[in-house]
Each structure stands twice: as structure tokens, then as C-alpha cells.
Amino acid sequence: MKTLTVPGTAAETYPVFIGRLEDALSAASVPRRRPLACISEPKVWGLHGERLAAALDLDPHLIAEGEAGKTWQELQSAIAFLAARNHQRSDPVIAFGGGAVGDLTGLAAALYRRGVPVIQVPTTLLAQVDSSVGGKTAIDAEGQKNIVGAFHPPASVVIDPALLATLDPRQFRAGLAETIKYGLIGNRELYDWLVAGGARRLADLDPDAATHAIATGISMKADLVEGDLEDRSGRRALLNLGHSFGHAIEAIAGLGKVLHGEAVAIGMVLAARFSAQQGHLDSATARQIGDDLAAMGLPTRLSDAGLEGRGADLLDPMRHDKKNEEGRLSLILLRDIGKAFFARDIEEEALSAFLSGL
């Protein structure tokens, strides 16, 4: 089993355990005073709930699958569940599922009684390599992705790559996009490894490949989060490569119609192309990125999301991106594979012309 340490609030840290579920839960020293509140969704619970319940005494609450679970109604139902069982402030809540379950559970845990511990047990590649760590929690509202949320780092994260065996190919590819992101923003070696066959080994559930990819992503995230938990200095913002475009794609397509990782894959290709147009990135490298992602089975064009010819429509939601300040557009762009940077004061006219040409 592999153990990593991630920065939390102030000087605190929390552990991430990567290994067999039962062993990782034991290492995490999960309290067993009484049945633990566990928030999951029907598909995950049907596939893996029995195994988790054999390791822990659980009181489960199921929410809707995917983005449909990240609503005011589901947040209210989760908090009502905690209140009805008189959940105590010292007792953890188990988040058992993909990124949406982790986001919703983390926010409910942040709000209930002004904060109770949450233990993330992610079951998708996207959640295992990225969203289960870092402390961001949120729901969607007003047609915008993750507009309501809080920073609430987990008490611990328990990752069993074997849970990915039941992941459907589309969900796997969504998680692969977030894995590739780490290579693009700061780890050329990881990117080249994925292109050269690492992505295929991941798809084949090679345990060593899965542990390598997940641990590398989490280690990079831990480094970027340190000192910038609330995403204010710009250091952590590098993790949003492709997300400004991606969130706009999700909003225009309709939240839940395009998977988050699919939108991010297209967004990273668009970020590379815009970087080249602005003179930051060699155009041949931008084309290579698009070709590499396509070769790994990822969507790379707006048409892949059913948005052919609608590039101009992305501008308005991109104006509402959380990285923007005082009306100034900001994007994460590339100088090379493995070299991302935070570009502030993007000229809206230039971005509008780029989007209109898609």
C-alpha cells in the first residue's frame, strides 16, 4: 500500500492511502463507534456497497447519479439525512462514489453543524486521480458548474484502484483526461508515459500503472495546493487547465450531457490552440496535443460534444469563470507540454475571435 500526505487547512495535513480497500480503511483508522453515515449513489452502491459494508458498519444515503446529484435538493436531502440520525460533529461521513458524490458529500459535511469530517472513498478514475483530494466541494446552480461550494479538506482519502474494474469506458476516458492534465501542466514524463502506452495499461487495469498514475497526480496536486488551498495566489489555478473552456462547454451543452472529463479534454485542446494563436506555444505542439488526445480515445473538438459551430456561445459563460477578477478574463495556457502558466488580462476580442472560428 502507498501512503501520501496532502496539505489541508493551516498547518494540517491529511493522508491518502492507495491500496486494497480493506487494508486502506484499516490504515485510515476509520472510527467504528456506531454505524457511519455513508453518502453514495445507486449504481456505485449496487456494485460495491456490499464490499464496503463488510468492512464498515454503515448507514447509507443515496443521491442521484452524476451531475443530477449536485443540486440544492440533493444537498438538502443529505443534510436532512445527517440531522435525522443526529450525526455528531466528531463522526466522519463517508463519500463513496465518483466526483459528483465527493463534491456533494464534502459540501454537506462542510455545512452540517459548521463542519464534520469527511472521508473520501472515490470509485472513478477522475475522482481517484484528482477530485477526491484538494478540499474543493460544490454543487451546480443557476446553470453554472460548481458555483456554490466551500473548501473542506477530507480527514483522509482511501483509494482502491481495483474499484475501477466496473467503470464503463466513457467514464474511464473522462478520468484519463484529468490524468493527462497533470502531464500537460507540469510533468512531461507523465504525459509521454501515457502517450507511449501508459493510458492503455491504465485501461487494462494494470495495478502498477494505476498506482503510478494516481500517485503522480495526487503528489502534483499536493504540491500545487500547498500554500494556496483557497485558490487565490494563482499557483493552484494551474490545475484548471482546460476547465474554463470545459465548464463553458458543460453549461452550453446542458449540465450532465457532457461528462466533466470529456469537456476538459476538449478544453485542453482549445487552450493549446489558443496558446499557439497568442504566440505562447508552437503550433506543431498544439496539433500534437490534439492528435495525442484523439489517439487515446478522447474528444477534442466541439463537434464531439454536439456543439459544432457554437464556439461563440462559449464566451459568455467564460466571462463568469471563477478565475476572472474585476471583469478581466484569465486562462491557464501552455508554453510547452509540461509548462503551463496563469495568463491574466486575456483580451476579450482575441478570445472572441478565436471562439467564433471554431
QUIPEMO-V471959 format. One record per backbone hydrogen bond with DSSP energy under -0.5 kcal/mol. NH is the residue of the N-H (numbers start at 1). CO is the residue of the C=O. Records with the same first field share a line. If there is no record, write none. Layout:
NH->CO  CO
This chain:
2->18
4->16
6->14
8->12
12->9
14->6
15->155
16->4
17->157
18->2  16
19->17  159
24->20
25->21
26->22
27->23
28->24
29->26
30->25
36->57
37->92
38->59
39->94
40->38  61
42->63
45->41
46->42
47->43
48->44
49->44  45
52->48
53->49
54->50
55->51  52
56->52
58->56
59->36
61->38
63->40
68->65
69->66
70->67
71->69
75->71
76->72
77->73
78->74
79->75
80->76
81->77
82->78
83->79
84->80
85->81
86->83
87->82
91->88
93->117
94->37
95->93  119
96->39  94
97->95  121
102->98
103->99
104->100
105->101
106->102
107->103
108->104
109->105
110->106
111->107
112->108
114->111
115->112
116->109
117->89
119->93
120->118  156
121->95
123->97
128->124
129->125
130->126
131->126
132->127
133->130
137->150
139->148
140->70
141->144
144->141
147->144
148->139
149->147
150->137
152->135  150
155->118
156->118
157->15
158->120
159->17  157
160->122  158
161->159
163->160
164->161
165->162
166->163
167->164
172->168
173->169
174->170
175->171
176->172
177->173
178->174
179->175
180->176
181->177
182->178  179
183->179
184->180
185->181
186->182
187->183
191->187
192->188
193->189
194->190
195->191
196->192
197->194
198->193
199->194
201->197
202->198
203->199
204->200
205->202
206->201
207->205
210->206
211->207
212->208
213->209
214->210
215->211
216->212
217->213
218->214
219->215
220->216
221->217
222->218
223->219
224->220
225->221
226->222
228->225
231->228
238->235
239->236
240->237
241->238
243->240
244->240
246->242
247->243
248->244
249->245
250->246
251->247
252->248
253->249
254->250
256->258
257->254
258->254
263->259
264->260
265->261
266->262
267->263
268->264
269->265
270->266
271->267
272->268
273->269
274->270
275->271
276->272
277->273
278->274
279->276
280->275
281->275
286->282
287->283
288->284
289->285
290->286
291->287
292->288
293->289
294->290
295->291
296->292
297->294
298->293
304->301
305->302
306->303
307->302
309->358
310->307
313->310
314->311
315->312
317->313
318->314
319->315  316
320->316  317
321->318
324->321
325->328
328->325
329->346
331->343
333->331  341
335->336  339
336->339
338->184
339->184  336
340->185
341->333
343->331  341
344->342
346->329
351->347
352->348
353->349
354->350
355->351
356->352
357->353  354
358->355
